[in-house]
């Protein structure tokens, strides 16, 4: 396993994890990292944002991708 992934997996970079309903029927997991950025995960998307507020106020992520499979809509 790559060294940089090892730190994330053992949670040394994870500050908190929250789950919220987006209001559109989708549940979102917000993984706050030690550098303040937030990883947003649901059943169809994973994206890295500068903050939780940046996710809600923006349509673009720093890095993100859609997962294959069914949409939550």
C-alpha positions as CSV (number, residue, x, y, z in Angstrom):
1,X,0.0,0.0,0.0
2,X,1.2,3.5,-0.8
3,X,2.5,5.4,2.2
4,X,0.2,8.4,1.6
5,X,-2.9,6.2,1.6
6,X,-1.8,4.5,4.8
7,X,-2.2,7.7,6.8
8,X,-5.7,8.3,5.5
9,X,-6.8,4.7,6.3
10,X,-5.5,4.8,9.9
11,X,-7.5,8.1,10.4
12,X,-4.6,10.3,11.3
13,X,-5.9,12.9,8.8
14,X,-9.6,12.5,9.6
15,X,-11.0,15.1,12.0
16,X,-14.7,14.3,11.8
17,X,-17.4,12.5,9.8
18,X,-20.9,13.8,9.4
19,X,-23.9,12.6,7.4
20,X,-26.6,15.0,6.1
21,X,-29.6,14.8,3.9
22,X,-29.1,17.1,0.9
23,X,-32.8,18.0,0.8
24,X,-33.1,16.2,-2.5
25,X,-33.4,12.7,-1.2
26,X,-29.6,12.0,-1.2
27,X,-27.5,11.4,1.9
28,X,-24.1,13.0,1.9
29,X,-21.1,12.0,4.1
30,X,-18.7,14.9,4.9
31,X,-15.3,13.7,5.9
32,X,-13.4,16.7,7.3
33,X,-9.6,16.3,7.0
34,X,-6.9,17.8,9.2
35,X,-6.0,20.4,6.6
36,X,-9.6,21.7,6.7
37,X,-10.7,20.3,3.3
38,X,-13.8,18.1,3.1
39,X,-14.3,14.9,1.2
40,X,-17.9,14.6,0.1
41,X,-19.3,11.1,-0.6
42,X,-22.7,9.8,-1.6
43,X,-23.9,6.8,-3.6
44,X,-22.9,8.4,-6.9
45,X,-20.1,10.9,-6.3
46,X,-16.9,11.6,-4.4
47,X,-15.4,15.1,-4.4
48,X,-12.8,17.1,-2.5
49,X,-13.7,20.6,-1.5
50,X,-12.0,23.4,0.4
51,X,-14.8,23.3,3.1
52,X,-18.3,22.1,3.6
53,X,-19.5,25.6,2.7
54,X,-17.6,25.5,-0.5
55,X,-19.5,22.3,-1.4
56,X,-22.9,23.9,-0.8
57,X,-21.9,27.2,-2.6
58,X,-20.2,25.7,-5.6
59,X,-20.8,23.4,-8.5
60,X,-17.1,22.5,-8.9
61,X,-14.8,20.5,-6.7
62,X,-11.0,20.6,-6.3
63,X,-11.0,16.9,-7.4
64,X,-14.0,14.7,-7.9
65,X,-15.5,11.8,-9.9
66,X,-18.8,10.1,-10.4
67,X,-19.2,6.5,-9.5
68,X,-20.9,4.0,-11.8
69,X,-24.2,2.6,-10.9
70,X,-27.6,3.9,-9.9
71,X,-28.3,7.6,-9.1
72,X,-29.9,8.6,-5.8
73,X,-32.5,10.6,-7.8
